[in-house]
Amino acid sequence: INAEYMGIATGVALSQEERQVVCLDGDGAVLMHMGSLAVNGVLGAQHGLLKNFKHIVLNNGAHDSVGGQPTAGFGINFQQIAQGSSYRTVLPAVQTADDIATSVAALREAEGPALLEIKICTGARSDLGRPKSGPEQNKQDFMDFLSSK
């Protein structure tokens, strides 16, 4: 588990401005790396960068992937934090399938840095598969993807 996807996504967005970069983060990861929100906001507001950076926070109020310990995710307002961090676009939190579809479409068109919070339930499907490739192969596949334009 890599809890610093936001930093990786920010680097990709900075180096490949022609690509839409979507960072999927859990609420626990955002809470642990909240300083990255401020960095992204400043890069956008003060330097005109990250127009291609779209940040989706999957908020289940727990560190679900590492044991299910509760977070403060349901007790704070990610929209206010993103606005205070100078994100250009901050969409309202959503929960229903229809609202998610509408908001993801809006996020795709929004100027970044942009944030969308999706409130979800804890847990996973019982038939959820496990990755078939290891970290080294995943790294190589990701690097190959970034090299292809």
Contacts in CASP RR format, 6 or more apart in sequence:
PFRMAT RR
TARGET T0000
AUTHOR 0000-0000-0000
METHOD contacts of the structure
MODEL  1
INAEYMGIATGVALSQEERQVVCLDGDGAVLMHMGSLAVNGVLGAQHGLL
KNFKHIVLNNGAHDSVGGQPTAGFGINFQQIAQGSSYRTVLPAVQTADDI
ATSVAALREAEGPALLEIKICTGARSDLGRPKSGPEQNKQDFMDFLSSK
1 65 0 8 1.000
1 66 0 8 1.000
2 8 0 8 1.000
3 28 0 8 1.000
3 29 0 8 1.000
3 32 0 8 1.000
3 33 0 8 1.000
4 29 0 8 1.000
4 33 0 8 1.000
4 36 0 8 1.000
5 23 0 8 1.000
5 24 0 8 1.000
5 25 0 8 1.000
5 29 0 8 1.000
6 23 0 8 1.000
6 25 0 8 1.000
6 29 0 8 1.000
6 30 0 8 1.000
6 33 0 8 1.000
6 36 0 8 1.000
6 37 0 8 1.000
6 40 0 8 1.000
6 55 0 8 1.000
7 23 0 8 1.000
7 33 0 8 1.000
7 36 0 8 1.000
9 21 0 8 1.000
9 22 0 8 1.000
9 23 0 8 1.000
9 53 0 8 1.000
9 55 0 8 1.000
10 23 0 8 1.000
10 36 0 8 1.000
10 39 0 8 1.000
10 40 0 8 1.000
10 43 0 8 1.000
10 50 0 8 1.000
10 53 0 8 1.000
12 19 0 8 1.000
12 21 0 8 1.000
12 146 0 8 1.000
13 19 0 8 1.000
13 21 0 8 1.000
13 49 0 8 1.000
13 50 0 8 1.000
13 52 0 8 1.000
13 53 0 8 1.000
14 43 0 8 1.000
14 49 0 8 1.000
14 50 0 8 1.000
16 52 0 8 1.000
16 146 0 8 1.000
16 149 0 8 1.000
17 49 0 8 1.000
17 51 0 8 1.000
17 52 0 8 1.000
18 52 0 8 1.000
18 149 0 8 1.000
19 52 0 8 1.000
20 52 0 8 1.000
20 54 0 8 1.000
20 108 0 8 1.000
21 52 0 8 1.000
21 53 0 8 1.000
21 54 0 8 1.000
22 54 0 8 1.000
22 55 0 8 1.000
22 56 0 8 1.000
23 53 0 8 1.000
23 54 0 8 1.000
23 55 0 8 1.000
23 56 0 8 1.000
24 56 0 8 1.000
24 58 0 8 1.000
25 55 0 8 1.000
25 56 0 8 1.000
25 57 0 8 1.000
25 58 0 8 1.000
26 57 0 8 1.000
26 58 0 8 1.000
26 59 0 8 1.000
26 60 0 8 1.000
27 57 0 8 1.000
27 58 0 8 1.000
27 59 0 8 1.000
27 60 0 8 1.000
27 61 0 8 1.000
27 62 0 8 1.000
27 71 0 8 1.000
27 73 0 8 1.000
27 78 0 8 1.000
28 61 0 8 1.000
28 63 0 8 1.000
28 71 0 8 1.000
28 73 0 8 1.000
30 37 0 8 1.000
30 57 0 8 1.000
30 78 0 8 1.000
31 71 0 8 1.000
31 72 0 8 1.000
31 73 0 8 1.000
31 76 0 8 1.000
34 81 0 8 1.000
35 85 0 8 1.000
37 81 0 8 1.000
37 82 0 8 1.000
37 85 0 8 1.000
37 87 0 8 1.000
38 85 0 8 1.000
38 86 0 8 1.000
40 50 0 8 1.000
40 53 0 8 1.000
40 55 0 8 1.000
40 85 0 8 1.000
40 87 0 8 1.000
40 113 0 8 1.000
41 50 0 8 1.000
41 85 0 8 1.000
41 86 0 8 1.000
41 87 0 8 1.000
41 88 0 8 1.000
41 113 0 8 1.000
42 85 0 8 1.000
42 86 0 8 1.000
43 49 0 8 1.000
43 50 0 8 1.000
43 113 0 8 1.000
44 50 0 8 1.000
44 51 0 8 1.000
44 86 0 8 1.000
44 88 0 8 1.000
44 112 0 8 1.000
44 113 0 8 1.000
45 86 0 8 1.000
45 88 0 8 1.000
46 86 0 8 1.000
50 112 0 8 1.000
50 113 0 8 1.000
51 88 0 8 1.000
51 111 0 8 1.000
51 112 0 8 1.000
52 112 0 8 1.000
53 112 0 8 1.000
53 113 0 8 1.000
53 114 0 8 1.000
54 107 0 8 1.000
54 108 0 8 1.000
54 110 0 8 1.000
54 112 0 8 1.000
54 113 0 8 1.000
54 114 0 8 1.000
54 116 0 8 1.000
55 82 0 8 1.000
55 87 0 8 1.000
55 113 0 8 1.000
55 114 0 8 1.000
55 115 0 8 1.000
55 116 0 8 1.000
56 104 0 8 1.000
56 107 0 8 1.000
56 115 0 8 1.000
56 116 0 8 1.000
56 117 0 8 1.000
56 118 0 8 1.000
57 78 0 8 1.000
57 115 0 8 1.000
57 116 0 8 1.000
57 117 0 8 1.000
57 118 0 8 1.000
58 118 0 8 1.000
58 120 0 8 1.000
59 73 0 8 1.000
59 74 0 8 1.000
59 78 0 8 1.000
59 93 0 8 1.000
59 117 0 8 1.000
59 118 0 8 1.000
59 119 0 8 1.000
59 120 0 8 1.000
60 119 0 8 1.000
60 120 0 8 1.000
60 121 0 8 1.000
60 122 0 8 1.000
60 123 0 8 1.000
61 70 0 8 1.000
61 71 0 8 1.000
61 72 0 8 1.000
61 73 0 8 1.000
61 74 0 8 1.000
61 122 0 8 1.000
62 68 0 8 1.000
62 69 0 8 1.000
62 70 0 8 1.000
62 71 0 8 1.000
62 122 0 8 1.000
63 69 0 8 1.000
63 70 0 8 1.000
63 71 0 8 1.000
64 122 0 8 1.000
64 123 0 8 1.000
64 124 0 8 1.000
68 122 0 8 1.000
74 119 0 8 1.000
78 93 0 8 1.000
78 115 0 8 1.000
78 117 0 8 1.000
79 90 0 8 1.000
79 91 0 8 1.000
79 92 0 8 1.000
79 93 0 8 1.000
79 115 0 8 1.000
79 117 0 8 1.000
82 90 0 8 1.000
82 113 0 8 1.000
82 115 0 8 1.000
83 90 0 8 1.000
87 112 0 8 1.000
87 113 0 8 1.000
87 114 0 8 1.000
87 115 0 8 1.000
88 110 0 8 1.000
88 111 0 8 1.000
88 112 0 8 1.000
88 113 0 8 1.000
88 114 0 8 1.000
89 107 0 8 1.000
89 110 0 8 1.000
89 111 0 8 1.000
89 112 0 8 1.000
89 113 0 8 1.000
89 114 0 8 1.000
89 115 0 8 1.000
90 114 0 8 1.000
90 115 0 8 1.000
91 103 0 8 1.000
91 106 0 8 1.000
91 107 0 8 1.000
91 110 0 8 1.000
91 114 0 8 1.000
91 115 0 8 1.000
91 116 0 8 1.000
91 117 0 8 1.000
92 103 0 8 1.000
93 117 0 8 1.000
93 118 0 8 1.000
93 119 0 8 1.000
94 100 0 8 1.000
94 102 0 8 1.000
94 103 0 8 1.000
94 116 0 8 1.000
94 117 0 8 1.000
94 118 0 8 1.000
94 119 0 8 1.000
95 118 0 8 1.000
95 119 0 8 1.000
95 120 0 8 1.000
100 118 0 8 1.000
103 116 0 8 1.000
103 118 0 8 1.000
104 116 0 8 1.000
107 114 0 8 1.000
107 116 0 8 1.000
131 138 0 8 1.000
133 141 0 8 1.000
END
